[in-house]
Amino acid sequence: MFDTIGRLFFATLATGADGQLGRGHVCTGALRQAAASGAPEDIAAEEVALTALTGTAREALMPAGHSTLREKPTSLLGATDTTRPGRRPH
């Protein structure tokens, strides 16, 4: 389940980071890579990049990601749809 929801969450944070930090920021790129691959090494790199942000930047970014997921629950349902080709039940 983390694979699909975690990747969706990273993608949501990356979208917020685009606006707050800019597309060229190292954290934005790390979030995009973690969302795209879901690979443990990319998730670790994303965690390092998030930790390196100032407290103010991180505090602004995280609630935006949670808010998007909370306000658009259908995006979570689509992420866990096991009836689509290539999806497996969790």
N, CA, C and O atoms as a Tinker XYZ file with bonds, in Angstrom:
   360  protein
     1  N      0.817000   -1.191000    0.000000    73     2
     2  CA     0.000000    0.000000    0.000000    64     1     3
     3  C      0.866000    1.263000    0.000000    63     2     4     5
     4  O      0.528000    2.242000   -0.664000    81     3
     5  N      1.995000    1.247000    0.750000    73     3     6
     6  CA     2.851000    2.426000    0.774000    64     5     7
     7  C      3.357000    2.755000   -0.615000    63     6     8     9
     8  O      3.528000    3.924000   -0.962000    81     7
     9  N      3.599000    1.717000   -1.415000    73     7    10
    10  CA     4.110000    1.952000   -2.764000    64     9    11
    11  C      3.197000    2.888000   -3.535000    63    10    12    13
    12  O      3.675000    3.837000   -4.157000    81    11
    13  N      1.900000    2.642000   -3.509000    73    11    14
    14  CA     0.988000    3.499000   -4.278000    64    13    15
    15  C      0.675000    4.795000   -3.548000    63    14    16    17
    16  O      0.728000    5.867000   -4.151000    81    15
    17  N      0.353000    4.720000   -2.273000    73    15    18
    18  CA     0.007000    5.931000   -1.535000    64    17    19
    19  C      1.242000    6.792000   -1.322000    63    18    20    21
    20  O      1.170000    8.013000   -1.457000    81    19
    21  N      2.377000    6.177000   -0.991000    73    19    22
    22  CA     3.608000    6.938000   -0.794000    64    21    23
    23  C      4.017000    7.682000   -2.051000    63    22    24    25
    24  O      4.406000    8.849000   -1.994000    81    23
    25  N      3.928000    7.009000   -3.178000    73    23    26
    26  CA     4.292000    7.658000   -4.439000    64    25    27
    27  C      3.330000    8.797000   -4.752000    63    26    28    29
    28  O      3.753000    9.849000   -5.233000    81    27
    29  N      2.051000    8.601000   -4.488000    73    27    30
    30  CA     1.072000    9.663000   -4.692000    64    29    31
    31  C      1.362000   10.846000   -3.770000    63    30    32    33
    32  O      1.275000   12.002000   -4.185000    81    31
    33  N      1.704000   10.551000   -2.525000    73    31    34
    34  CA     2.021000   11.610000   -1.574000    64    33    35
    35  C      3.255000   12.387000   -2.025000    63    34    36    37
    36  O      3.262000   13.616000   -1.961000    81    35
    37  N      4.306000   11.689000   -2.484000    73    35    38
    38  CA     5.505000   12.368000   -2.964000    64    37    39
    39  C      5.187000   13.235000   -4.184000    63    38    40    41
    40  O      5.704000   14.345000   -4.311000    81    39
    41  N      4.344000   12.731000   -5.072000    73    39    42
    42  CA     3.955000   13.522000   -6.252000    64    41    43
    43  C      3.202000   14.774000   -5.827000    63    42    44    45
    44  O      3.403000   15.850000   -6.389000    81    43
    45  N      2.338000   14.629000   -4.836000    73    43    46
    46  CA     1.583000   15.780000   -4.331000    64    45    47
    47  C      2.521000   16.797000   -3.703000    63    46    48    49
    48  O      2.391000   17.998000   -3.939000    81    47
    49  N      3.472000   16.314000   -2.900000    73    47    50
    50  CA     4.455000   17.224000   -2.311000    64    49    51
    51  C      5.308000   17.893000   -3.382000    63    50    52    53
    52  O      5.650000   19.069000   -3.255000    81    51
    53  N      5.651000   17.161000   -4.430000    73    51    54
    54  CA     6.454000   17.732000   -5.515000    64    53    55
    55  C      5.705000   18.866000   -6.208000    63    54    56    57
    56  O      6.296000   19.884000   -6.566000    81    55
    57  N      4.410000   18.682000   -6.392000    73    55    58
    58  CA     3.608000   19.743000   -7.003000    64    57    59
    59  C      3.618000   20.986000   -6.124000    63    58    60    61
    60  O      3.755000   22.104000   -6.621000    81    59
    61  N      3.472000   20.786000   -4.809000    73    59    62
    62  CA     3.555000   21.922000   -3.891000    64    61    63
    63  C      4.936000   22.548000   -3.888000    63    62    64    65
    64  O      5.069000   23.769000   -3.804000    81    63
    65  N      5.962000   21.718000   -3.980000    73    63    66
    66  CA     7.337000   22.218000   -3.991000    64    65    67
    67  C      7.618000   23.034000   -5.249000    63    66    68    69
    68  O      8.408000   23.977000   -5.215000    81    67
    69  N      6.971000   22.675000   -6.362000    73    67    70
    70  CA     7.119000   23.473000   -7.588000    64    69    71
    71  C      6.802000   24.929000   -7.309000    63    70    72    73
    72  O      7.550000   25.827000   -7.696000    81    71
    73  N      5.682000   25.153000   -6.630000    73    71    74
    74  CA     5.244000   26.516000   -6.355000    64    73    75
    75  C      6.028000   27.185000   -5.241000    63    74    76    77
    76  O      6.304000   28.382000   -5.311000    81    75
    77  N      6.388000   26.434000   -4.223000    73    75    78
    78  CA     7.046000   27.025000   -3.060000    64    77    79
    79  C      8.559000   27.141000   -3.208000    63    78    80    81
    80  O      9.162000   28.123000   -2.775000    81    79
    81  N      9.160000   26.136000   -3.819000    73    79    82
    82  CA    10.622000   26.101000   -3.908000    64    81    83
    83  C     11.149000   26.327000   -5.321000    63    82    84    85
    84  O     12.286000   26.760000   -5.510000    81    83
    85  N     10.312000   26.028000   -6.305000    73    83    86
    86  CA    10.717000   26.129000   -7.705000    64    85    87
    87  C     11.055000   24.768000   -8.282000    63    86    88    89
    88  O     11.482000   23.869000   -7.557000    81    87
    89  N     10.866000   24.616000   -9.580000    73    87    90
    90  CA    11.088000   23.333000  -10.251000    64    89    91
    91  C     12.543000   22.887000  -10.205000    63    90    92    93
    92  O     12.822000   21.688000  -10.248000    81    91
    93  N     13.464000   23.823000  -10.118000    73    91    94
    94  CA    14.876000   23.481000  -10.129000    64    93    95
    95  C     15.466000   23.169000   -8.766000    63    94    96    97
    96  O     16.639000   22.806000   -8.671000    81    95
    97  N     14.684000   23.301000   -7.721000    73    95    98
    98  CA    15.197000   23.050000   -6.363000    64    97    99
    99  C     15.491000   21.559000   -6.176000    63    98   100   101
   100  O     14.765000   20.706000   -6.684000    81    99
   101  N     16.552000   21.263000   -5.450000    73    99   102
   102  CA    16.970000   19.877000   -5.239000    64   101   103
   103  C     15.867000   19.058000   -4.553000    63   102   104   105
   104  O     15.694000   17.879000   -4.864000    81   103
   105  N     15.140000   19.653000   -3.648000    73   103   106
   106  CA    14.074000   18.927000   -2.946000    64   105   107
   107  C     12.931000   18.593000   -3.904000    63   106   108   109
   108  O     12.368000   17.501000   -3.835000    81   107
   109  N     12.588000   19.509000   -4.781000    73   107   110
   110  CA    11.532000   19.258000   -5.764000    64   109   111
   111  C     11.925000   18.080000   -6.650000    63   110   112   113
   112  O     11.112000   17.192000   -6.907000    81   111
   113  N     13.156000   18.074000   -7.110000    73   111   114
   114  CA    13.633000   16.980000   -7.948000    64   113   115
   115  C     13.643000   15.654000   -7.207000    63   114   116   117
   116  O     13.281000   14.621000   -7.771000    81   115
   117  N     14.058000   15.678000   -5.941000    73   115   118
   118  CA    14.087000   14.443000   -5.147000    64   117   119
   119  C     12.682000   13.904000   -4.919000    63   118   120   121
   120  O     12.465000   12.693000   -4.959000    81   119
   121  N     11.732000   14.796000   -4.680000    73   119   122
   122  CA    10.343000   14.370000   -4.511000    64   121   123
   123  C      9.801000   13.761000   -5.801000    63   122   124   125
   124  O      9.130000   12.730000   -5.769000    81   123
   125  N     10.089000   14.388000   -6.920000    73   123   126
   126  CA     9.627000   13.861000   -8.215000    64   125   127
   127  C     10.224000   12.477000   -8.489000    63   126   128   129
   128  O      9.529000   11.580000   -8.969000    81   127
   129  N     11.508000   12.310000   -8.183000    73   127   130
   130  CA    12.161000   11.032000   -8.417000    64   129   131
   131  C     11.576000    9.943000   -7.514000    63   130   132   133
   132  O     11.348000    8.820000   -7.965000    81   131
   133  N     11.334000   10.269000   -6.251000    73   131   134
   134  CA    10.736000    9.292000   -5.328000    64   133   135
   135  C      9.336000    8.914000   -5.781000    63   134   136   137
   136  O      8.941000    7.753000   -5.682000    81   135
   137  N      8.582000    9.895000   -6.280000    73   135   138
   138  CA     7.232000    9.620000   -6.774000    64   137   139
   139  C      7.267000    8.744000   -8.017000    63   138   140   141
   140  O      6.428000    7.859000   -8.186000    81   139
   141  N      8.233000    8.990000   -8.878000    73   139   142
   142  CA     8.307000    8.240000  -10.132000    64   141   143
   143  C      8.766000    6.803000   -9.921000    63   142   144   145
   144  O      8.224000    5.878000  -10.526000    81   143
   145  N      9.763000    6.619000   -9.062000    73   143   146
   146  CA    10.344000    5.289000   -8.948000    64   145   147
   147  C      9.845000    4.485000   -7.755000    63   146   148   149
   148  O      9.641000    3.276000   -7.858000    81   147
   149  N      9.649000    5.154000   -6.626000    73   147   150
   150  CA     9.301000    4.447000   -5.406000    64   149   151
   151  C     10.446000    3.609000   -4.868000    63   150   152   153
   152  O     10.262000    2.842000   -3.923000    81   151
   153  N     11.629000    3.746000   -5.459000    73   151   154
   154  CA    12.795000    2.963000   -5.058000    64   153   155
   155  C     13.299000    3.416000   -3.684000    63   154   156   157
   156  O     13.291000    4.611000   -3.386000    81   155
   157  N     13.732000    2.479000   -2.856000    73   155   158
   158  CA    14.210000    2.833000   -1.516000    64   157   159
   159  C     15.298000    3.903000   -1.513000    63   158   160   161
   160  O     15.301000    4.778000   -0.647000    81   159
   161  N     16.217000    3.842000   -2.469000    73   159   162
   162  CA    17.285000    4.846000   -2.497000    64   161   163
   163  C     16.750000    6.236000   -2.862000    63   162   164   165
   164  O     17.282000    7.243000   -2.394000    81   163
   165  N     15.708000    6.299000   -3.691000    73   163   166
   166  CA    15.112000    7.590000   -4.042000    64   165   167
   167  C     14.287000    8.140000   -2.884000    63   166   168   169
   168  O     14.240000    9.351000   -2.668000    81   167
   169  N     13.639000    7.252000   -2.144000    73   167   170
   170  CA    12.891000    7.686000   -0.966000    64   169   171
   171  C     13.863000    8.213000    0.087000    63   170   172   173
   172  O     13.583000    9.221000    0.736000    81   171
   173  N     14.997000    7.544000    0.262000    73   171   174
   174  CA    16.007000    8.011000    1.212000    64   173   175
   175  C     16.551000    9.381000    0.803000    63   174   176   177
   176  O     16.745000   10.249000    1.654000    81   175
   177  N     16.796000    9.579000   -0.491000    73   175   178
   178  CA    17.292000   10.872000   -0.981000    64   177   179
   179  C     16.253000   11.969000   -0.770000    63   178   180   181
   180  O     16.595000   13.103000   -0.435000    81   179
   181  N     14.997000   11.625000   -0.966000    73   179   182
   182  CA    13.918000   12.594000   -0.746000    64   181   183
   183  C     13.842000   12.974000    0.723000    63   182   184   185
   184  O     13.625000   14.143000    1.042000    81   183
   185  N     14.015000   12.016000    1.622000    73   183   186
   186  CA    13.970000   12.308000    3.059000    64   185   187
   187  C     15.119000   13.225000    3.464000    63   186   188   189
   188  O     14.936000   14.123000    4.286000    81   187
   189  N     16.299000   13.003000    2.893000    73   187   190
   190  CA    17.442000   13.872000    3.163000    64   189   191
   191  C     17.146000   15.294000    2.666000    63   190   192   193
   192  O     17.427000   16.271000    3.360000    81   191
   193  N     16.580000   15.397000    1.469000    73   191   194
   194  CA    16.276000   16.715000    0.891000    64   193   195
   195  C     15.223000   17.445000    1.716000    63   194   196   197
   196  O     15.338000   18.652000    1.929000    81   195
   197  N     14.203000   16.737000    2.180000    73   195   198
   198  CA    13.187000   17.370000    3.022000    64   197   199
   199  C     13.782000   17.830000    4.350000    63   198   200   201
   200  O     13.461000   18.912000    4.840000    81   199
   201  N     14.638000   17.011000    4.921000    73   199   202
   202  CA    15.270000   17.351000    6.196000    64   201   203
   203  C     16.171000   18.574000    6.054000    63   202   204   205
   204  O     16.327000   19.346000    7.000000    81   203
   205  N     16.754000   18.748000    4.891000    73   203   206
   206  CA    17.656000   19.879000    4.663000    64   205   207
   207  C     16.929000   21.212000    4.506000    63   206   208   209
   208  O     17.552000   22.269000    4.593000    81   207
   209  N     15.626000   21.171000    4.278000    73   207   210
   210  CA    14.861000   22.413000    4.165000    64   209   211
   211  C     14.838000   23.140000    5.506000    63   210   212   213
   212  O     14.943000   22.518000    6.563000    81   211
   213  N     14.700000   24.452000    5.450000    73   211   214
   214  CA    14.508000   25.206000    6.687000    64   213   215
   215  C     13.176000   24.780000    7.304000    63   214   216   217
   216  O     12.284000   24.304000    6.602000    81   215
   217  N     13.053000   24.950000    8.580000    73   215   218
   218  CA    11.814000   24.587000    9.262000    64   217   219
   219  C     10.600000   25.269000    8.662000    63   218   220   221
   220  O      9.538000   24.659000    8.534000    81   219
   221  N     10.752000   26.533000    8.295000    73   219   222
   222  CA     9.643000   27.292000    7.717000    64   221   223
   223  C      9.198000   26.694000    6.389000    63   222   224   225
   224  O      8.001000   26.530000    6.151000    81   223
   225  N     10.149000   26.370000    5.528000    73   223   226
   226  CA     9.815000   25.795000    4.215000    64   225   227
   227  C      9.163000   24.434000    4.372000    63   226   228   229
   228  O      8.179000   24.133000    3.695000    81   227
   229  N      9.699000   23.614000    5.253000    73   227   230
   230  CA     9.148000   22.266000    5.474000    64   229   231
   231  C      7.752000   22.362000    6.082000    63   230   232   233
   232  O      6.850000   21.621000    5.691000    81   231
   233  N      7.574000   23.265000    7.033000    73   231   234
   234  CA     6.277000   23.438000    7.684000    64   233   235
   235  C      5.218000   23.920000    6.704000    63   234   236   237
   236  O      4.039000   23.612000    6.880000    81   235
   237  N      5.603000   24.660000    5.684000    73   235   238
   238  CA     4.650000   25.115000    4.667000    64   237   239
   239  C      4.348000   24.020000    3.654000    63   238   240   241
   240  O      3.225000   23.919000    3.161000    81   239
   241  N      5.334000   23.213000    3.348000    73   239   242
   242  CA     5.190000   22.190000    2.310000    64   241   243
   243  C      4.365000   20.993000    2.773000    63   242   244   245
   244  O      3.479000   20.544000    2.046000    81   243
   245  N      4.632000   20.481000    3.939000    73   243   246
   246  CA     3.967000   19.268000    4.406000    64   245   247
   247  C      2.453000   19.428000    4.547000    63   246   248   249
   248  O      1.719000   18.567000    4.061000    81   247
   249  N      1.954000   20.482000    5.186000    73   247   250
   250  CA     0.496000   20.624000    5.274000    64   249   251
   251  C     -0.172000   20.758000    3.905000    63   250   252   253
   252  O     -1.306000   20.317000    3.716000    81   251
   253  N      0.537000   21.370000    2.953000    73   251   254
   254  CA    -0.037000   21.498000    1.612000    64   253   255
   255  C     -0.231000   20.121000    0.997000    63   254   256   257
   256  O     -1.253000   19.874000    0.356000    81   255
   257  N      0.717000   19.229000    1.176000    73   255   258
   258  CA     0.598000   17.865000    0.657000    64   257   259
   259  C     -0.534000   17.110000    1.322000    63   258   260   261
   260  O     -1.330000   16.454000    0.649000    81   259
   261  N     -0.611000   17.201000    2.640000    73   259   262
   262  CA    -1.697000   16.534000    3.360000    64   261   263
   263  C     -3.051000   17.109000    2.967000    63   262   264   265
   264  O     -4.022000   16.368000    2.812000    81   263
   265  N     -3.115000   18.411000    2.807000    73   263   266
   266  CA    -4.373000   19.072000    2.451000    64   265   267
   267  C     -4.885000   18.592000    1.097000    63   266   268   269
   268  O     -6.073000   18.308000    0.944000    81   267
   269  N     -4.002000   18.504000    0.133000    73   267   270
   270  CA    -4.407000   18.055000   -1.197000    64   269   271
   271  C     -4.987000   16.649000   -1.141000    63   270   272   273
   272  O     -6.029000   16.379000   -1.739000    81   271
   273  N     -4.319000   15.760000   -0.429000    73   271   274
   274  CA    -4.808000   14.382000   -0.326000    64   273   275
   275  C     -6.131000   14.323000    0.439000    63   274   276   277
   276  O     -7.010000   13.531000    0.099000    81   275
   277  N     -6.272000   15.144000    1.452000    73   275   278
   278  CA    -7.498000   15.173000    2.241000    64   277   279
   279  C     -8.665000   15.724000    1.431000    63   278   280   281
   280  O     -9.789000   15.236000    1.546000    81   279
   281  N     -8.398000   16.742000    0.610000    73   279   282
   282  CA    -9.458000   17.395000   -0.156000    64   281   283
   283  C     -9.823000   16.649000   -1.427000    63   282   284   285
   284  O    -10.880000   16.899000   -2.006000    81   283
   285  N     -8.972000   15.741000   -1.867000    73   283   286
   286  CA    -9.231000   14.978000   -3.091000    64   285   287
   287  C     -9.116000   13.484000   -2.809000    63   286   288   289
   288  O     -8.209000   12.826000   -3.319000    81   287
   289  N    -10.028000   12.944000   -2.002000    73   287   290
   290  CA    -9.912000   11.527000   -1.639000    64   289   291
   291  C    -10.033000   10.585000   -2.830000    63   290   292   293
   292  O     -9.579000    9.442000   -2.759000    81   291
   293  N    -10.629000   11.038000   -3.908000    73   291   294
   294  CA   -10.732000   10.158000   -5.073000    64   293   295
   295  C     -9.360000    9.848000   -5.655000    63   294   296   297
   296  O     -9.192000    8.815000   -6.303000    81   295
   297  N     -8.382000   10.710000   -5.442000    73   295   298
   298  CA    -7.037000   10.411000   -5.927000    64   297   299
   299  C     -6.465000    9.215000   -5.173000    63   298   300   301
   300  O     -5.708000    8.431000   -5.744000    81   299
   301  N     -6.816000    9.070000   -3.909000    73   299   302
   302  CA    -6.376000    7.906000   -3.143000    64   301   303
   303  C     -7.071000    6.641000   -3.626000    63   302   304   305
   304  O     -6.455000    5.579000   -3.711000    81   303
   305  N     -8.347000    6.759000   -3.939000    73   303   306
   306  CA    -9.076000    5.587000   -4.425000    64   305   307
   307  C     -8.499000    5.106000   -5.751000    63   306   308   309
   308  O     -8.368000    3.901000   -5.967000    81   307
   309  N     -8.158000    6.021000   -6.626000    73   307   310
   310  CA    -7.573000    5.647000   -7.900000    64   309   311
   311  C     -6.214000    4.994000   -7.741000    63   310   312   313
   312  O     -5.839000    4.123000   -8.526000    81   311
   313  N     -5.477000    5.416000   -6.725000    73   311   314
   314  CA    -4.141000    4.861000   -6.500000    64   313   315
   315  C     -4.202000    3.423000   -6.019000    63   314   316   317
   316  O     -3.256000    2.661000   -6.218000    81   315
   317  N     -5.298000    3.048000   -5.392000    73   315   318
   318  CA    -5.398000    1.694000   -4.850000    64   317   319
   319  C     -6.313000    0.803000   -5.667000    63   318   320   321
   320  O     -6.668000   -0.286000   -5.217000    81   319
   321  N     -6.701000    1.237000   -6.849000    73   319   322
   322  CA    -7.576000    0.443000   -7.714000    64   321   323
   323  C     -6.800000   -0.747000   -8.262000    63   322   324   325
   324  O     -5.910000   -0.587000   -9.098000    81   323
   325  N     -7.138000   -1.929000   -7.791000    73   323   326
   326  CA    -6.424000   -3.140000   -8.216000    64   325   327
   327  C     -7.051000   -3.782000   -9.443000    63   326   328   329
   328  O     -6.579000   -4.822000   -9.902000    81   327
   329  N     -8.103000   -3.182000   -9.983000    73   327   330
   330  CA    -8.750000   -3.770000  -11.151000    64   329   331
   331  C     -8.086000   -3.329000  -12.454000    63   330   332   333
   332  O     -8.299000   -3.938000  -13.502000    81   331
   333  N     -7.275000   -2.260000  -12.384000    73   331   334
   334  CA    -6.593000   -1.795000  -13.585000    64   333   335
   335  C     -5.436000   -2.716000  -13.920000    63   334   336   337
   336  O     -4.826000   -3.295000  -13.021000    81   335
   337  N     -5.129000   -2.858000  -15.181000    73   335   338
   338  CA    -3.980000   -3.694000  -15.567000    64   337   339
   339  C     -2.699000   -3.190000  -14.896000    63   338   340   341
   340  O     -2.466000   -1.987000  -14.779000    81   339
   341  N     -1.893000   -4.135000  -14.469000    73   339   342
   342  CA    -0.624000   -3.782000  -13.848000    64   341   343
   343  C     -0.714000   -3.547000  -12.352000    63   342   344   345
   344  O      0.312000   -3.387000  -11.691000    81   343
   345  N     -1.915000   -3.524000  -11.808000    73   343   346
   346  CA    -2.091000   -3.329000  -10.369000    64   345   347
   347  C     -2.232000   -4.677000   -9.687000    63   346   348   349
   348  O     -2.783000   -5.624000  -10.249000    81   347
   349  N     -1.733000   -4.744000   -8.489000    73   347   350
   350  CA    -1.894000   -5.981000   -7.732000    64   349   351
   351  C     -2.570000   -5.654000   -6.400000    63   350   352   353
   352  O     -2.370000   -4.564000   -5.865000    81   351
   353  N     -3.355000   -6.566000   -5.862000    73   351   354
   354  CA    -3.994000   -6.304000   -4.575000    64   353   355
   355  C     -2.947000   -6.235000   -3.459000    63   354   356   357
   356  O     -1.901000   -6.881000   -3.530000    81   355
   357  N     -3.243000   -5.454000   -2.448000    73   355   358
   358  CA    -2.310000   -5.294000   -1.320000    64   357   359
   359  C     -2.788000   -6.088000   -0.151000    63   358   360
   360  O     -2.144000   -6.089000    0.899000    81   359
